[in-house]
Amino acid sequence: MALRNHSTITEFILLGLSVDSHIQVLLFVLFLGIYLLTIMGNLLMLLIIRADPQLHTPMYFFLSHLSFMDFCFSTAIVPRLLENLLSQRKTISVEGCLAQAFFVFDFGGTEVCLLSAMAYDRYAAICHPLLYGQVMNNQLYMQLVWGSWSLGFLDALINIPLIMNLDFCEAKTIHHYSCELPSLFPLSCSDVSTNLTVLLCSTLLHALGTFFLIVFSYVCIVSTILSISSTSGRSKAFSTCSSHLTTVTLFYGSAFLRHFMPTSGSPQELIFSIQYGVVTPLVNPFIYSLKNKEVKNAPRRTLGKFLQQHR
């Protein structure tokens, strides 16, 4: 779909995180370090899962796609942020801004679907352990993963092209460090009621729909765990889903707070955006590696097999 009616405005100004040049240098070093750790952590998680046959299960298949998604999500946001911190002109073209908004919307939507699929996987494993192999078969978990990618893409494909038909007039300053849909609507001098309605409907169906599926799964999981008589059994059952629950809390908590508060460029809004778009992709590999014995032991097993083969 071709862009139209953007002749007045050809670029936006991203105010970023600070106007102080000294603070910008410090922030550049900080976010560059975060980005490099995010890339290394998620790629290492992918490599570990790929190399260890014991991790070729539905749970780790979901986790490998979550790691790849976090890699993509961070890459859609942080490089542009780093460029903005170094540049004197804090501008981004309208086309570039809409492209970034598309990928942020796409990857964010896919992530919530993946988290929902992972919650169902934990529900099947804890609530129906004897039937887990039949319930979570190869066909189903492949469908859940590719369905997550498809729904995220479809959601972005519905929302982003609509904004291409808007007129952007005199106001062109985005009080943010990246292009996100809520930050673009105030810049338009066209009627955005249709855009807001579509965004609200897709958010209710997509974000809240997956959230309620996660809540339902964990209500069943908690009920099953409480019915286990032994303390060690309850502890073991809870440990299998604690990493996922931590990730869900971090991502959904900050994303909901960001998108359900007024778009003003306030420090709180920027902090919540950084939390779900930058920090969560960084900490996810560490959450799953530190809390998961299988992941922690996988490099040792792989190294042991490698040494045995080369003796």
C-alpha positions in Angstrom: 0.0 0.0 0.0 1.5 3.3 -1.0 1.9 6.2 1.5 -0.2 9.2 0.7 -0.7 12.7 2.0 2.6 12.9 3.8 4.0 15.7 1.7 3.8 18.2 4.6 5.7 16.0 7.0 8.5 13.7 5.7 10.2 13.0 9.0 9.6 13.0 12.7 11.7 14.1 15.6 12.4 11.5 18.3 13.1 13.3 21.5 14.7 10.2 23.0 15.6 9.8 26.7 17.6 12.9 27.4 18.7 16.2 25.8 21.9 16.4 28.0 24.9 15.3 25.8 26.9 13.9 28.7 23.9 11.8 29.8 23.4 10.6 26.2 27.0 9.3 26.1 26.4 7.3 29.3 23.0 6.0 28.1 24.7 5.0 24.8 27.3 2.9 26.7 24.5 1.4 28.9 22.2 0.4 26.1 25.0 -0.8 23.9 26.0 -3.2 26.7 22.4 -4.2 27.2 22.0 -4.9 23.5 25.2 -7.0 23.2 24.2 -9.0 26.3 20.7 -9.5 24.8 22.1 -10.8 21.5 24.7 -13.1 23.2 22.2 -14.4 25.8 19.5 -15.3 23.4 21.8 -16.7 20.7 23.5 -18.8 23.4 20.1 -20.1 24.5 19.3 -21.1 20.9 22.6 -22.8 20.6 22.3 -24.7 23.9 18.8 -26.0 23.0 19.9 -26.9 19.5 23.0 -28.8 20.7 21.5 -30.9 23.5 19.1 -33.7 22.4 17.6 -33.8 25.9 16.2 -30.3 25.3 14.4 -31.3 22.2 11.0 -31.2 23.9 7.9 -28.9 23.4 8.9 -26.7 26.4 12.3 -25.9 25.0 11.0 -25.6 21.4 8.8 -22.8 22.7 11.7 -21.3 24.6 13.9 -21.3 21.5 11.3 -19.3 19.6 10.9 -17.0 22.6 14.7 -16.4 22.5 14.6 -15.7 18.8 11.6 -13.4 19.3 13.5 -11.5 22.0 16.4 -11.1 19.6 14.1 -9.7 17.0 12.2 -7.5 19.4 15.4 -5.9 20.8 16.8 -5.4 17.3 13.7 -3.6 16.2 14.1 -1.0 19.0 17.7 -0.7 20.4 19.8 0.1 17.3 17.5 3.0 16.4 17.8 4.2 20.1 21.6 4.0 19.9 21.7 6.0 16.7 19.4 8.6 18.2 21.7 9.0 21.3 24.7 9.7 19.0 23.1 11.8 16.4 22.7 15.6 16.6 19.6 15.4 14.4 17.1 13.2 16.3 15.0 12.6 13.1 13.5 9.5 11.5 11.7 9.4 8.2 7.9 8.8 8.2 8.5 5.5 6.3 11.2 4.4 8.7 9.0 5.3 11.7 6.0 3.3 10.3 8.4 0.4 9.6 9.6 0.4 13.1 6.1 0.6 14.5 5.1 -2.4 12.3 7.9 -4.6 13.6 7.5 -3.6 17.2 3.7 -4.4 16.9 4.5 -7.6 15.1 7.1 -9.0 17.5 5.2 -7.8 20.6 2.0 -9.5 19.4 3.9 -12.7 18.6 5.5 -12.7 22.0 2.2 -12.5 23.9 1.0 -15.5 21.8 4.1 -17.5 22.6 3.8 -16.8 26.3 0.2 -18.0 26.1 1.2 -21.2 24.3 4.0 -21.8 26.9 1.4 -21.4 29.7 -0.8 -24.1 28.0 2.3 -26.3 27.8 2.9 -26.0 31.5 -0.8 -26.6 32.2 -0.7 -29.8 30.2 2.5 -31.0 31.9 1.4 -30.3 35.4 -2.4 -30.9 35.3 -2.3 -33.9 32.9 1.2 -35.4 33.2 0.3 -38.9 32.1 -1.4 -37.6 28.9 1.2 -34.9 28.2 2.8 -36.7 25.3 -0.6 -37.1 23.7 -1.9 -33.6 24.4 1.3 -31.8 23.5 2.2 -33.8 20.4 4.5 -32.6 17.6 1.7 -31.3 15.4 0.0 -29.3 18.2 3.1 -27.5 19.4 4.2 -26.7 15.9 0.8 -25.2 15.2 0.9 -23.2 18.4 4.3 -21.7 17.5 3.5 -20.9 13.9 0.1 -19.7 14.8 1.7 -17.2 17.3 3.9 -15.8 14.5 1.0 -15.6 12.1 -1.3 -13.8 14.6 1.4 -11.3 15.5 2.0 -10.5 11.8 -1.8 -10.3 11.1 -2.3 -7.9 14.0 0.4 -5.6 12.7 -0.9 -5.9 9.2 -4.4 -4.8 10.3 -3.2 -1.8 12.4 -0.2 -0.3 10.6 -1.6 0.1 7.1 -4.5 2.2 8.5 -2.1 4.8 9.9 -0.6 5.2 6.4 -3.8 6.9 5.3 -3.5 9.6 8.0 -2.3 13.2 7.4 0.7 14.3 9.6 0.7 18.1 9.7 2.7 20.6 11.8 3.3 18.6 14.9 6.1 16.1 14.3 7.8 15.6 17.7 7.5 12.2 19.2 8.0 12.3 23.0 9.6 8.9 22.9 12.7 7.0 21.9 11.0 4.8 19.3 8.0 4.8 17.1 4.9 3.1 18.6 1.3 3.4 17.6 0.1 5.3 20.7 2.8 8.0 20.1 1.9 8.5 16.5 -1.9 9.2 16.8 -1.4 12.7 18.5 0.7 13.8 15.6 -2.1 13.4 13.0 -4.5 16.1 12.0 -6.8 13.5 10.5 -9.6 11.7 12.3 -8.0 8.8 14.2 -11.2 7.4 15.6 -11.2 4.4 13.2 -7.5 3.7 14.1 -8.2 3.9 17.8 -11.3 1.6 17.4 -9.3 -1.0 15.5 -6.4 -0.8 17.9 -8.7 -1.2 20.9 -10.5 -4.2 19.4 -7.3 -5.9 18.3 -5.8 -5.2 21.8 -8.8 -6.7 23.6 -8.8 -9.8 21.4 -5.1 -10.3 21.2 -3.4 -9.0 24.4 -6.3 -9.5 26.8 -7.4 -12.8 25.2 -3.9 -14.3 25.6 -3.6 -12.9 29.1 -6.9 -14.5 30.2 -5.7 -17.8 28.7 -2.5 -17.5 30.8 -4.5 -16.7 33.9 -6.9 -19.7 33.3 -3.9 -22.0 32.8 -2.3 -20.8 36.1 -5.5 -21.1 38.1 -5.6 -24.8 37.0 -1.9 -25.2 37.7 -2.1 -23.7 41.2 -5.1 -25.8 42.0 -3.2 -28.9 40.9 -0.1 -28.0 42.8 -2.0 -27.3 46.0 -3.6 -30.8 45.7 -0.2 -32.5 45.8 0.4 -33.9 49.3 4.2 -33.8 49.6 6.1 -30.5 50.0 8.8 -31.7 47.7 6.3 -32.6 45.0 4.7 -29.1 45.2 8.1 -27.5 45.0 9.2 -29.5 42.0 5.9 -28.8 40.2 6.1 -25.1 40.8 9.8 -24.9 39.8 8.8 -26.1 36.3 6.7 -23.0 35.7 8.4 -20.3 37.9 10.6 -19.0 35.0 7.6 -18.6 32.7 5.6 -16.9 35.4 8.4 -14.4 36.0 8.7 -13.6 32.3 4.9 -13.2 32.0 4.8 -10.8 35.0 7.7 -8.7 33.6 6.4 -8.4 30.1 2.6 -8.1 30.6 2.9 -5.9 33.7 5.1 -3.2 31.9 3.3 -3.5 28.6 -0.2 -3.0 30.1 1.0 -0.1 32.2 2.7 1.5 29.1 -0.3 1.1 26.7 -3.1 1.9 29.2 -1.6 5.2 30.4 -1.9 8.5 28.5 0.7 9.1 25.8 2.7 12.1 27.2 6.4 11.1 27.1 6.5 11.1 30.9 9.4 9.3 32.7 7.0 6.6 33.8 5.9 5.9 30.3 9.5 5.7 29.0 10.5 3.4 31.9 7.7 1.0 31.2 8.6 1.0 27.5 12.2 0.2 28.3 11.1 -2.5 30.7 9.2 -4.6 28.1 11.1 -3.6 25.0 14.7 -3.6 26.2 15.0 -5.1 29.7 12.7 -8.2 29.3 14.6 -9.5 26.2 17.8 -9.1 28.1 16.7 -10.9 31.3 14.7 -13.8 29.8 17.7 -16.0 28.9 19.1 -15.5 32.4 15.7 -16.2 34.1 15.4 -19.5 32.2 19.1 -20.5 32.7 19.4 -19.6 36.4 16.1 -21.2 37.4 16.3 -24.3 35.1 18.6 -27.2 36.0 18.2 -28.8 32.5 19.5 -25.6 30.8 22.3 -25.1 33.4 23.4 -28.7 32.9 23.1 -28.8 29.1 26.5 -27.1 28.4 28.2 -29.6 30.7 26.5 -32.6 29.0 27.4 -31.3 25.5 31.0 -30.6 26.5 31.3 -34.1 28.1 30.0 -35.8 24.9 32.4 -33.7 22.8 35.4 -34.7 24.9 34.4 -38.4 24.8 34.1 -38.3 21.0 37.6 -36.8 20.6 39.5 -39.0 23.0 
